[in-house]
Amino acid sequence: MPDPFASLAEAHASVHVPPGATGWRRLMAFAGPGYMVSVGYMDPGNWATDLAGGSAFGYRLLSVIMLSNLMAILLQALSARLGIATGRDLAQACRDRFPMPVTIALWLACEAAIIACDLAEVIGTAIALQLLFGLPLLPGAILTGLDAALVLMLMNRGFRVLEAFVIGLLVIIAACFLVQILAAAPPVAAVLRGLVPTPALLTDPAMLYVAIGIIGATVMPHNLYLHSSIVQTRAYDRSEAGRRDAIRWATWDSTLALMMALFINAAILIVASAAFHGSGHRDVADIGQAYRLISPLLGLGVASTLFAVALLAAGMNSTVTGTLAGQIVMEGFLHVRLPHWARRLLTRGLAIVPVVVVTALYGAAGTNRLLVFSQVVLSMQLPFAVIPLVWFVADRRMMGSFAISRGFAALSWLVALVILALNGKLLWDMATG
Protein backbone atom coordinates (compact mmCIF):
# COMPACT_ATOMS: atom_id res chain seq x y z
CA MET A 1 0.00 0.00 0.00
CA PRO A 2 1.66 3.26 -1.11
CA ASP A 3 2.08 6.05 1.42
CA PRO A 4 -0.59 8.66 0.48
CA PHE A 5 1.70 11.45 1.75
CA ALA A 6 4.78 10.27 -0.17
CA SER A 7 6.05 12.21 -3.16
CA LEU A 8 4.37 10.88 -6.33
CA ALA A 9 2.52 8.42 -4.10
CA GLU A 10 1.17 6.18 -6.88
CA ALA A 11 4.72 5.28 -8.01
CA HIS A 12 6.59 5.59 -4.69
CA ALA A 13 8.94 2.59 -4.09
CA SER A 14 7.22 0.74 -6.95
CA VAL A 15 10.37 -0.25 -8.91
CA HIS A 16 12.04 -3.38 -7.52
CA VAL A 17 15.77 -3.25 -6.72
CA PRO A 18 17.29 -6.77 -6.52
CA PRO A 19 18.85 -6.94 -3.04
CA GLY A 20 21.92 -8.94 -4.10
CA ALA A 21 22.59 -7.21 -7.41
CA THR A 22 25.96 -5.53 -7.93
CA GLY A 23 27.74 -3.58 -10.66
CA TRP A 24 25.95 -3.34 -13.98
CA ARG A 25 22.75 -5.06 -12.74
CA ARG A 26 22.45 -2.64 -9.84
CA LEU A 27 23.03 0.37 -12.10
CA MET A 28 20.26 -0.90 -14.39
CA ALA A 29 17.89 -1.15 -11.43
CA PHE A 30 18.47 2.52 -10.64
CA ALA A 31 18.71 3.68 -14.28
CA GLY A 32 15.70 5.64 -15.47
CA PRO A 33 15.09 8.78 -13.39
CA GLY A 34 18.28 10.39 -14.74
CA TYR A 35 17.13 9.84 -18.33
CA MET A 36 13.70 11.28 -17.55
CA VAL A 37 15.40 14.37 -16.09
CA SER A 38 17.74 14.59 -19.10
CA VAL A 39 14.68 15.12 -21.33
CA GLY A 40 14.45 18.67 -20.02
CA TYR A 41 18.00 19.32 -21.22
CA MET A 42 17.17 18.63 -24.87
CA ASP A 43 13.57 19.79 -25.22
CA PRO A 44 12.39 22.06 -28.10
CA GLY A 45 13.49 25.15 -26.16
CA ASN A 46 17.08 24.00 -26.43
CA TRP A 47 16.73 23.77 -30.18
CA ALA A 48 15.84 27.46 -30.56
CA THR A 49 18.70 28.68 -28.38
CA ASP A 50 21.25 26.24 -29.82
CA LEU A 51 20.25 27.05 -33.40
CA ALA A 52 20.43 30.79 -32.65
CA GLY A 53 23.82 30.41 -30.97
CA GLY A 54 25.33 28.18 -33.64
CA SER A 55 24.18 30.19 -36.64
CA ALA A 56 25.10 33.60 -35.16
CA PHE A 57 28.30 32.83 -33.27
CA GLY A 58 29.63 29.57 -34.74
CA TYR A 59 31.18 27.19 -32.23
CA ARG A 60 31.92 29.89 -29.62
CA LEU A 61 28.94 29.02 -27.40
CA LEU A 62 29.92 25.35 -27.08
CA SER A 63 31.67 26.38 -23.87
CA VAL A 64 28.33 27.61 -22.50
CA ILE A 65 26.67 24.29 -23.30
CA MET A 66 29.50 22.37 -21.63
CA LEU A 67 29.55 24.56 -18.50
CA SER A 68 25.76 24.46 -18.28
CA ASN A 69 25.84 20.69 -18.46
CA LEU A 70 28.48 20.48 -15.70
CA MET A 71 26.29 22.71 -13.53
CA ALA A 72 23.34 20.48 -14.33
CA ILE A 73 25.23 17.32 -13.30
CA LEU A 74 26.09 18.93 -9.95
CA LEU A 75 22.60 20.27 -9.27
CA GLN A 76 20.80 17.08 -10.27
CA ALA A 77 23.13 15.06 -7.99
CA LEU A 78 22.13 17.39 -5.14
CA SER A 79 18.46 16.98 -6.03
CA ALA A 80 18.72 13.17 -5.94
CA ARG A 81 20.58 13.35 -2.62
CA LEU A 82 17.84 15.49 -1.08
CA GLY A 83 15.05 13.16 -2.19
CA ILE A 84 16.76 9.94 -1.09
CA ALA A 85 18.23 11.24 2.20
CA THR A 86 15.09 12.97 3.50
CA GLY A 87 12.28 11.13 1.72
CA ARG A 88 10.93 14.54 0.69
CA ASP A 89 11.01 16.15 -2.72
CA LEU A 90 12.21 19.75 -3.11
CA ALA A 91 8.67 21.18 -3.11
CA GLN A 92 7.75 19.31 0.09
CA ALA A 93 11.01 20.40 1.72
CA CYS A 94 10.26 24.05 0.89
CA ARG A 95 6.78 23.76 2.40
CA ASP A 96 8.24 22.12 5.52
CA ARG A 97 10.93 24.74 6.10
CA PHE A 98 9.60 28.08 4.84
CA PRO A 99 6.70 30.35 5.95
CA MET A 100 3.58 30.08 3.82
CA PRO A 101 4.10 33.42 1.95
CA VAL A 102 7.57 32.25 0.86
CA THR A 103 6.17 28.84 -0.09
CA ILE A 104 3.48 30.46 -2.26
CA ALA A 105 6.05 32.72 -3.94
CA LEU A 106 8.31 29.75 -4.72
CA TRP A 107 5.33 27.80 -6.04
CA LEU A 108 4.34 30.65 -8.36
CA ALA A 109 7.92 30.94 -9.64
CA CYS A 110 8.05 27.21 -10.33
CA GLU A 111 4.67 27.27 -12.07
CA ALA A 112 5.98 30.09 -14.28
CA ALA A 113 8.94 27.92 -15.19
CA ILE A 114 6.71 24.94 -15.99
CA ILE A 115 4.46 27.11 -18.18
CA ALA A 116 7.54 28.49 -19.99
CA CYS A 117 8.77 24.95 -20.55
CA ASP A 118 5.33 23.82 -21.69
CA LEU A 119 5.28 26.79 -24.05
CA ALA A 120 8.44 25.45 -25.71
CA GLU A 121 6.94 21.95 -25.93
CA VAL A 122 3.74 23.23 -27.57
CA ILE A 123 5.65 25.32 -30.11
CA GLY A 124 8.22 22.60 -30.84
CA THR A 125 5.63 19.85 -31.26
CA ALA A 126 3.39 22.05 -33.43
CA ILE A 127 6.34 22.99 -35.65
CA ALA A 128 7.37 19.32 -35.96
CA LEU A 129 3.81 18.33 -36.97
CA GLN A 130 3.83 21.13 -39.56
CA LEU A 131 7.20 20.09 -40.99
CA LEU A 132 6.41 16.38 -41.17
CA PHE A 133 2.70 16.38 -42.08
CA GLY A 134 1.91 19.91 -43.29
CA LEU A 135 -0.41 20.62 -40.36
CA PRO A 136 -0.81 24.40 -39.79
CA LEU A 137 0.66 25.76 -36.53
CA LEU A 138 -2.66 26.72 -34.92
CA PRO A 139 -4.33 23.27 -35.22
CA GLY A 140 -0.99 21.65 -34.29
CA ALA A 141 -0.74 23.71 -31.10
CA ILE A 142 -4.31 22.83 -30.13
CA LEU A 143 -3.70 19.16 -30.93
CA THR A 144 -0.89 19.01 -28.37
CA GLY A 145 -3.54 19.30 -25.66
CA LEU A 146 -4.46 15.67 -26.35
CA ASP A 147 -1.14 14.40 -25.03
CA ALA A 148 -2.70 13.97 -21.57
CA ALA A 149 -4.12 10.66 -22.82
CA LEU A 150 -0.62 9.40 -23.72
CA VAL A 151 0.78 10.22 -20.29
CA LEU A 152 -2.16 8.64 -18.49
CA MET A 153 -1.84 5.45 -20.53
CA LEU A 154 1.88 5.14 -19.79
CA MET A 155 1.48 5.90 -16.06
CA ASN A 156 -1.23 3.26 -15.75
CA ARG A 157 1.14 0.62 -17.15
CA GLY A 158 3.79 1.28 -14.50
CA PHE A 159 6.69 3.65 -13.95
CA ARG A 160 9.19 1.37 -15.69
CA VAL A 161 7.08 1.47 -18.87
CA LEU A 162 7.07 5.26 -18.68
CA GLU A 163 10.87 5.27 -18.34
CA ALA A 164 11.27 2.83 -21.25
CA PHE A 165 9.14 5.08 -23.48
CA VAL A 166 11.27 8.11 -22.59
CA ILE A 167 14.58 6.28 -23.14
CA GLY A 168 13.37 4.93 -26.49
CA LEU A 169 12.63 8.45 -27.75
CA LEU A 170 16.00 9.67 -26.45
CA VAL A 171 17.73 6.99 -28.52
CA ILE A 172 15.82 8.18 -31.62
CA ILE A 173 16.92 11.80 -31.01
CA ALA A 174 20.56 10.81 -30.50
CA ALA A 175 20.57 8.63 -33.64
CA CYS A 176 19.08 11.43 -35.75
CA PHE A 177 21.76 13.89 -34.69
CA LEU A 178 24.58 11.40 -34.99
CA VAL A 179 23.75 11.04 -38.69
CA GLN A 180 23.60 14.83 -39.11
CA ILE A 181 26.94 15.38 -37.36
CA LEU A 182 28.59 12.81 -39.62
CA ALA A 183 27.12 14.62 -42.64
CA ALA A 184 28.21 18.04 -41.34
CA ALA A 185 31.81 16.86 -40.74
CA PRO A 186 32.70 19.87 -38.54
CA PRO A 187 36.38 20.88 -38.24
CA VAL A 188 37.66 19.30 -35.03
CA ALA A 189 40.02 22.21 -34.22
CA ALA A 190 37.18 24.76 -34.36
CA VAL A 191 34.97 22.58 -32.17
CA LEU A 192 37.72 22.23 -29.56
CA ARG A 193 38.33 26.01 -29.58
CA GLY A 194 34.62 26.50 -28.98
CA LEU A 195 34.92 24.63 -25.68
CA VAL A 196 37.09 27.47 -24.30
CA PRO A 197 34.98 30.35 -22.87
CA THR A 198 35.28 33.64 -24.77
CA PRO A 199 35.39 37.11 -23.07
CA ALA A 200 32.85 38.28 -25.65
CA LEU A 201 30.19 36.57 -23.54
CA LEU A 202 30.31 39.49 -21.08
CA THR A 203 30.78 42.28 -23.61
CA ASP A 204 28.38 41.32 -26.40
CA PRO A 205 24.74 41.72 -25.21
CA ALA A 206 23.39 39.64 -28.13
CA MET A 207 25.74 36.76 -27.32
CA LEU A 208 24.93 37.03 -23.61
CA TYR A 209 21.19 36.92 -24.32
CA VAL A 210 21.53 33.68 -26.27
CA ALA A 211 23.97 32.28 -23.68
CA ILE A 212 21.51 32.93 -20.85
CA GLY A 213 18.82 31.29 -22.96
CA ILE A 214 21.06 28.23 -23.35
CA ILE A 215 21.58 28.11 -19.57
CA GLY A 216 17.84 28.44 -19.01
CA ALA A 217 17.14 25.70 -21.52
CA THR A 218 19.84 23.43 -20.06
CA VAL A 219 19.57 23.80 -16.28
CA MET A 220 15.80 23.71 -15.87
CA PRO A 221 14.34 24.66 -12.48
CA HIS A 222 11.43 22.22 -12.44
CA ASN A 223 13.85 19.35 -13.16
CA LEU A 224 15.26 19.83 -9.66
CA TYR A 225 11.78 19.26 -8.20
CA LEU A 226 11.16 16.33 -10.55
CA HIS A 227 14.41 14.50 -9.82
CA SER A 228 14.08 14.77 -6.03
CA SER A 229 10.77 12.94 -6.37
CA ILE A 230 11.25 10.24 -8.99
CA VAL A 231 14.45 8.86 -7.42
CA GLN A 232 12.11 7.70 -4.65
CA THR A 233 10.32 5.34 -7.06
CA ARG A 234 13.04 2.73 -6.34
CA ALA A 235 12.32 0.21 -3.58
CA TYR A 236 15.75 0.53 -1.98
CA ASP A 237 16.47 -0.20 1.68
CA ARG A 238 15.45 2.91 3.63
CA SER A 239 18.21 2.39 6.23
CA GLU A 240 21.19 4.78 6.34
CA ALA A 241 23.39 2.33 4.44
CA GLY A 242 20.62 1.68 1.89
CA ARG A 243 20.09 5.38 1.30
CA ARG A 244 23.81 5.99 0.90
CA ASP A 245 23.98 3.21 -1.70
CA ALA A 246 20.91 4.60 -3.49
CA ILE A 247 22.47 8.10 -3.64
CA ARG A 248 25.60 6.67 -5.24
CA TRP A 249 23.72 4.78 -7.97
CA ALA A 250 21.22 7.59 -8.59
CA THR A 251 24.14 9.99 -9.09
CA TRP A 252 25.72 7.64 -11.63
CA ASP A 253 22.37 7.35 -13.42
CA SER A 254 21.87 11.12 -13.75
CA THR A 255 25.51 11.80 -14.66
CA LEU A 256 25.52 9.26 -17.51
CA ALA A 257 22.13 10.49 -18.75
CA LEU A 258 23.23 14.12 -18.74
CA MET A 259 26.35 13.26 -20.74
CA MET A 260 23.95 12.00 -23.41
CA ALA A 261 22.09 15.31 -23.16
CA LEU A 262 25.41 17.14 -23.57
CA PHE A 263 26.06 15.26 -26.81
CA ILE A 264 22.63 16.14 -28.21
CA ASN A 265 22.79 19.83 -27.22
CA ALA A 266 26.31 20.16 -28.58
CA ALA A 267 25.25 18.33 -31.75
CA ILE A 268 22.44 20.82 -32.42
CA LEU A 269 24.83 23.77 -32.08
CA ILE A 270 27.60 22.06 -34.08
CA VAL A 271 25.23 21.21 -36.94
CA ALA A 272 23.92 24.81 -36.89
CA SER A 273 27.48 26.16 -36.93
CA ALA A 274 28.66 23.89 -39.74
CA ALA A 275 25.57 24.26 -41.91
CA PHE A 276 24.48 27.87 -41.29
CA HIS A 277 27.27 29.97 -39.79
CA GLY A 278 29.88 28.58 -42.16
CA SER A 279 27.69 29.27 -45.22
CA GLY A 280 26.79 32.84 -44.24
CA HIS A 281 23.30 32.09 -42.86
CA ARG A 282 23.95 33.75 -39.51
CA ASP A 283 20.43 34.64 -38.40
CA VAL A 284 18.80 31.19 -38.29
CA ALA A 285 16.86 31.01 -35.02
CA ASP A 286 13.75 29.78 -36.81
CA ILE A 287 13.29 25.99 -36.59
CA GLY A 288 11.28 25.96 -39.82
CA GLN A 289 14.01 27.86 -41.66
CA ALA A 290 16.61 25.44 -40.28
CA TYR A 291 14.50 22.52 -41.55
CA ARG A 292 14.38 23.96 -45.06
CA LEU A 293 18.09 24.78 -45.24
CA ILE A 294 19.70 21.82 -43.54
CA SER A 295 19.36 19.23 -46.31
CA PRO A 296 20.76 21.35 -49.17
CA LEU A 297 23.54 22.81 -47.00
CA LEU A 298 24.63 19.42 -45.62
CA GLY A 299 24.13 17.69 -48.97
CA LEU A 300 22.02 14.97 -47.30
CA GLY A 301 18.44 14.63 -48.49
CA VAL A 302 17.19 12.87 -45.37
CA ALA A 303 18.73 15.43 -42.97
CA SER A 304 15.60 17.62 -42.82
CA THR A 305 13.37 14.63 -42.09
CA LEU A 306 15.72 13.43 -39.33
CA PHE A 307 15.72 16.96 -37.89
CA ALA A 308 11.90 17.05 -37.72
CA VAL A 309 11.59 13.49 -36.34
CA ALA A 310 14.04 14.34 -33.55
CA LEU A 311 12.09 17.54 -32.81
CA LEU A 312 8.81 15.60 -32.55
CA ALA A 313 10.42 13.00 -30.27
CA ALA A 314 11.81 15.79 -28.07
CA GLY A 315 8.39 17.43 -27.78
CA MET A 316 6.65 14.15 -26.90
CA ASN A 317 9.27 13.33 -24.27
CA SER A 318 9.01 16.74 -22.67
CA THR A 319 5.27 16.19 -22.33
CA VAL A 320 5.85 13.25 -19.99
CA THR A 321 8.29 14.99 -17.68
CA GLY A 322 6.31 18.25 -17.71
CA THR A 323 3.23 16.38 -16.52
CA LEU A 324 5.09 14.75 -13.64
CA ALA A 325 6.85 17.97 -12.63
CA GLY A 326 3.55 19.86 -12.54
CA GLN A 327 1.95 17.19 -10.38
CA ILE A 328 4.92 17.04 -7.98
CA VAL A 329 5.10 20.82 -7.60
CA MET A 330 1.39 21.33 -6.95
CA GLU A 331 1.15 18.42 -4.51
CA GLY A 332 4.39 19.32 -2.74
CA PHE A 333 3.84 23.05 -2.28
CA LEU A 334 0.07 23.14 -1.80
CA HIS A 335 -0.97 19.57 -0.89
CA VAL A 336 -3.50 19.87 -3.72
CA ARG A 337 -4.06 16.63 -5.60
CA LEU A 338 -5.76 16.91 -8.97
CA PRO A 339 -6.50 14.05 -11.35
CA HIS A 340 -3.59 13.63 -13.77
CA TRP A 341 -5.71 14.53 -16.79
CA ALA A 342 -6.99 17.72 -15.11
CA ARG A 343 -3.49 18.80 -14.08
CA ARG A 344 -2.12 18.16 -17.58
CA LEU A 345 -4.93 20.00 -19.34
CA LEU A 346 -4.53 22.95 -16.96
CA THR A 347 -0.78 23.42 -17.58
CA ARG A 348 -1.06 22.68 -21.28
CA GLY A 349 -3.98 25.11 -21.62
CA LEU A 350 -1.93 27.88 -19.98
CA ALA A 351 0.79 27.26 -22.57
CA ILE A 352 -1.48 26.84 -25.60
CA VAL A 353 -3.30 30.18 -25.17
CA PRO A 354 -0.23 32.47 -25.67
CA VAL A 355 0.99 30.30 -28.55
CA VAL A 356 -2.38 30.57 -30.29
CA VAL A 357 -2.54 34.35 -29.73
CA VAL A 358 1.03 35.01 -30.90
CA THR A 359 0.66 32.72 -33.92
CA ALA A 360 -2.59 34.41 -34.95
CA LEU A 361 -1.13 37.93 -34.58
CA TYR A 362 2.48 37.52 -35.73
CA GLY A 363 2.72 34.16 -37.52
CA ALA A 364 5.63 31.73 -37.38
CA ALA A 365 8.25 34.48 -36.80
CA GLY A 366 6.54 35.59 -33.59
CA THR A 367 6.25 31.99 -32.43
CA ASN A 368 9.98 31.44 -32.80
CA ARG A 369 10.81 34.63 -30.87
CA LEU A 370 8.43 33.44 -28.16
CA LEU A 371 10.29 30.12 -28.07
CA VAL A 372 13.66 31.79 -27.40
CA PHE A 373 12.10 34.17 -24.85
CA SER A 374 10.57 31.22 -22.95
CA GLN A 375 14.07 29.89 -22.32
CA VAL A 376 15.21 33.22 -20.87
CA VAL A 377 12.16 33.11 -18.56
CA LEU A 378 13.28 29.65 -17.43
CA SER A 379 16.73 30.98 -16.62
CA MET A 380 15.19 33.78 -14.53
CA GLN A 381 13.36 31.19 -12.40
CA LEU A 382 16.50 29.13 -11.72
CA PRO A 383 17.63 30.91 -8.52
CA PHE A 384 14.25 30.20 -6.89
CA ALA A 385 14.95 26.47 -7.17
CA VAL A 386 18.75 26.39 -6.92
CA ILE A 387 19.12 28.46 -3.73
CA PRO A 388 16.68 26.39 -1.59
CA LEU A 389 18.20 23.16 -2.93
CA VAL A 390 21.78 24.10 -2.02
CA TRP A 391 20.63 25.47 1.34
CA PHE A 392 18.86 22.22 2.23
CA VAL A 393 21.58 19.75 1.21
CA ALA A 394 24.21 21.76 3.14
CA ASP A 395 22.05 21.83 6.31
CA ARG A 396 23.18 19.13 8.76
CA ARG A 397 20.06 19.58 10.88
CA MET A 398 17.97 18.51 7.90
CA MET A 399 20.29 16.07 6.12
CA GLY A 400 22.22 14.60 9.06
CA SER A 401 25.15 12.51 7.87
CA PHE A 402 24.02 13.00 4.25
CA ALA A 403 24.77 16.74 4.26
CA ILE A 404 27.37 17.74 1.67
CA SER A 405 30.88 18.76 2.75
CA ARG A 406 31.89 22.41 3.12
CA GLY A 407 33.97 22.24 -0.05
CA PHE A 408 31.09 20.74 -2.01
CA ALA A 409 28.75 23.34 -0.53
CA ALA A 410 31.14 26.15 -1.57
CA LEU A 411 31.18 24.82 -5.14
CA SER A 412 27.38 24.57 -5.16
CA TRP A 413 27.00 28.14 -3.89
CA LEU A 414 29.46 29.29 -6.54
CA VAL A 415 27.23 27.75 -9.23
CA ALA A 416 24.22 29.51 -7.72
CA LEU A 417 26.10 32.84 -7.68
CA VAL A 418 27.17 32.43 -11.32
CA ILE A 419 23.55 31.91 -12.30
CA LEU A 420 22.47 34.96 -10.29
CA ALA A 421 25.25 37.10 -11.78
CA LEU A 422 24.43 36.13 -15.37
CA ASN A 423 20.75 36.79 -14.83
CA GLY A 424 21.54 40.17 -13.27
CA LYS A 425 23.75 41.12 -16.22
CA LEU A 426 21.01 40.13 -18.67
CA LEU A 427 18.38 42.15 -16.80
CA TRP A 428 20.69 45.18 -16.78
CA ASP A 429 21.32 44.91 -20.52
CA MET A 430 17.59 44.55 -21.22
CA ALA A 431 16.75 47.53 -18.94
CA THR A 432 19.38 49.75 -20.58
CA GLY A 433 18.48 48.70 -24.10
Residue pairs with C-beta under 8 A, 6 or more apart in sequence:
2 9
2 10
2 11
2 12
2 13
2 14
3 9
3 12
6 12
6 13
6 87
6 232
7 83
7 87
7 88
7 89
7 92
7 228
7 229
7 232
7 328
7 331
7 332
8 89
8 229
8 230
8 232
8 233
8 324
8 327
8 328
8 331
10 155
11 155
11 159
11 230
11 233
12 232
12 233
13 232
13 233
13 234
13 235
14 158
14 159
14 233
14 235
15 29
15 32
15 159
15 160
15 233
15 234
15 235
16 29
16 235
17 26
17 29
17 30
17 234
17 235
17 236
18 25
18 26
18 29
19 237
21 29
26 249
27 249
27 252
27 253
29 234
29 249
30 234
30 246
30 249
30 250
30 252
30 253
31 253
31 256
32 159
32 160
32 163
32 167
32 230
32 233
32 253
33 80
33 163
33 227
33 230
33 231
33 233
33 250
33 253
33 254
34 76
34 227
34 250
34 253
34 254
34 255
34 256
34 257
34 258
35 163
35 166
35 167
35 170
35 253
35 257
35 260
36 162
36 163
36 166
36 226
36 230
36 320
36 321
36 324
37 76
37 223
37 226
37 227
37 230
37 254
37 257
37 258
37 321
38 170
38 254
38 257
38 258
38 260
38 261
39 166
39 170
39 314
39 317
39 318
39 320
39 321
40 117
40 220
40 222
40 223
40 226
40 318
40 321
41 69
41 72
41 217
41 218
41 219
41 220
41 223
41 258
41 261
41 262
41 265
42 170
42 173
42 261
42 264
42 265
42 314
43 117
43 120
43 121
43 124
43 217
43 314
43 315
43 317
43 318
44 120
44 121
44 123
44 124
44 125
44 127
44 128
44 287
44 311
44 314
44 315
44 318
44 371
45 116
45 117
45 120
45 124
45 216
45 217
45 371
45 374
45 375
45 378
46 214
46 217
46 218
46 265
46 268
46 314
46 375
47 124
47 268
47 287
47 311
47 314
48 120
48 213
48 217
48 285
48 287
48 368
48 371
48 372
48 375
49 210
49 213
49 214
49 216
49 217
49 372
49 375
50 65
50 214
50 217
50 265
50 268
50 269
50 272
51 268
51 269
51 272
51 276
51 284
51 285
51 286
51 287
51 290
52 210
52 213
52 284
52 285
52 372
53 61
53 64
53 210
53 211
53 214
53 269
53 272
54 61
54 268
54 269
54 270
54 271
54 272
54 273
54 276
54 277
55 272
55 273
55 276
55 277
55 281
55 282
55 283
55 284
55 285
55 290
56 206
56 207
56 210
56 277
56 282
56 283
56 285
57 207
57 210
57 277
58 190
58 194
58 273
58 277
58 278
59 186
59 190
59 191
59 193
59 194
59 269
59 270
59 273
60 194
60 198
60 200
60 207
61 194
61 207
61 210
61 211
61 214
61 269
62 191
62 194
62 195
62 266
62 269
62 270
63 194
63 195
63 196
63 197
63 198
64 197
64 201
64 211
64 214
64 215
65 214
65 218
65 262
65 265
65 266
65 269
66 195
66 262
66 266
67 197
68 214
68 215
68 218
68 219
69 218
69 258
69 259
69 261
69 262
69 265
71 215
71 218
71 219
71 415
71 418
71 419
72 218
72 219
72 223
72 258
72 261
73 254
73 255
73 258
74 411
74 412
74 415
75 219
75 224
75 386
75 389
75 412
75 415
76 223
76 224
76 227
76 254
76 258
77 251
77 254
77 255
78 389
78 390
78 393
78 404
78 412
79 90
79 223
79 224
79 225
79 227
79 228
79 389
80 227
80 228
80 231
80 247
80 250
80 251
80 254
81 247
81 251
81 393
81 399
81 402
81 404
82 88
82 89
82 90
82 93
82 228
82 389
82 392
82 393
82 399
83 89
83 90
83 227
83 228
83 229
83 231
83 232
84 231
84 232
84 236
84 243
84 246
84 247
84 250
84 402
85 243
85 247
85 393
85 399
85 400
85 402
86 93
86 392
86 398
86 399
86 402
87 232
87 238
88 96
88 228
89 225
89 228
89 229
89 232
89 328
89 332
90 224
90 225
90 228
90 229
90 332
90 385
90 388
90 389
90 392
91 107
91 110
91 225
91 328
91 329
91 331
91 332
91 333
92 332
93 228
93 388
93 392
93 398
94 102
94 103
94 106
94 332
94 333
94 388
95 103
95 332
95 333
95 335
97 388
97 392
97 398
98 106
98 388
103 333
104 333
105 384
106 333
106 384
106 385
106 388
107 329
107 330
107 333
107 334
109 221
109 381
109 384
109 385
110 221
110 222
110 225
110 329
110 333
110 381
110 384
110 385
111 326
111 329
112 377
112 381
113 220
113 221
113 222
113 377
113 378
113 381
113 385
114 222
114 322
114 325
114 326
114 329
114 347
115 347
115 350
115 351
116 374
116 375
116 377
116 378
116 381
117 220
117 222
117 318
117 322
117 325
117 374
117 378
118 322
118 347
118 348
118 350
118 351
119 351
119 354
119 355
119 370
119 371
119 374
120 217
120 318
120 371
120 374
120 375
121 144
121 315
121 318
121 319
121 322
121 351
122 141
122 144
122 348
122 351
122 352
122 355
123 141
123 355
123 367
123 368
123 370
123 371
123 374
124 287
124 311
124 314
124 315
124 318
124 371
125 140
125 144
125 147
125 311
125 312
125 315
125 316
125 319
126 135
126 137
126 140
126 141
126 143
126 144
126 355
126 367
127 137
127 140
127 287
127 288
127 311
127 364
127 367
128 308
128 309
128 311
128 312
128 315
129 135
129 140
129 143
129 312
130 136
130 137
130 140
130 288
131 287
131 288
131 291
131 304
131 307
131 308
131 311
132 305
132 308
132 309
132 312
135 143
137 359
137 364
137 367
138 356
138 359
138 360
141 352
141 355
141 356
141 359
142 352
142 356
144 315
144 319
144 348
144 352
145 345
145 348
145 349
145 352
147 316
147 319
147 344
147 348
148 323
148 340
148 341
148 344
148 345
148 348
149 341
150 316
150 319
150 320
151 319
151 320
151 323
151 340
151 344
152 340
152 341
152 344
154 161
154 162
154 165
154 320
155 162
155 340
159 230
159 233
162 320
165 320
166 317
166 320
166 321
169 313
169 314
169 316
169 317
170 260
170 313
170 317
172 309
172 310
172 313
173 264
173 310
173 313
173 314
173 317
174 260
174 263
174 264
176 306
176 307
176 309
176 310
176 313
177 263
177 264
177 267
177 268
177 271
177 306
177 310
178 267
179 300
179 302
179 303
179 306
180 267
180 271
180 294
180 298
180 300
180 303
180 306
180 307
181 267
181 270
181 271
183 298
183 299
183 300
183 303
184 270
184 271
184 274
184 275
184 298
185 274
186 270
186 273
186 274
190 273
191 270
194 273
200 207
201 207
201 208
201 211
202 208
202 425
205 429
208 422
208 425
208 426
208 429
209 376
209 426
209 429
210 372
211 422
212 376
212 379
212 422
212 423
212 426
213 372
213 375
213 376
213 379
214 375
215 379
215 382
215 419
215 422
216 375
216 376
216 377
216 378
216 379
216 380
216 382
217 375
217 378
217 379
218 261
218 265
219 379
219 382
219 386
219 419
220 378
221 378
221 381
221 382
221 384
221 385
221 386
222 322
222 325
222 326
222 329
222 385
223 321
223 325
224 385
224 386
224 389
225 325
225 328
225 329
225 332
225 385
226 321
226 324
226 325
226 328
227 254
229 324
229 328
229 332
230 324
231 246
231 250
234 246
234 250
236 242
236 243
236 245
236 246
237 243
237 245
237 246
240 401
243 402
244 402
247 402
271 294
271 298
272 284
272 290
274 298
275 281
275 293
275 294
275 297
275 298
276 282
276 284
276 290
276 293
276 297
279 297
281 293
281 297
284 290
284 293
285 368
285 369
285 372
286 364
286 365
286 368
287 311
287 368
287 371
288 364
288 368
290 307
291 304
291 307
291 308
292 304
294 303
294 304
294 307
295 301
295 302
295 303
295 304
322 347
323 340
323 343
323 344
323 347
326 343
326 344
326 346
326 347
327 338
327 340
327 343
330 336
330 337
330 338
330 343
331 337
338 346
354 370
355 367
355 370
358 366
358 367
358 370
359 366
359 367
362 369
376 426
379 419
379 422
379 423
379 426
380 423
382 419
382 423
383 416
383 419
383 420
383 423
386 415
386 416
386 419
387 416
390 409
390 412
390 413
390 415
390 416
392 398
392 399
393 399
393 402
393 403
393 404
393 409
393 412
394 403
394 404
394 409
394 412
395 403
396 403
404 412
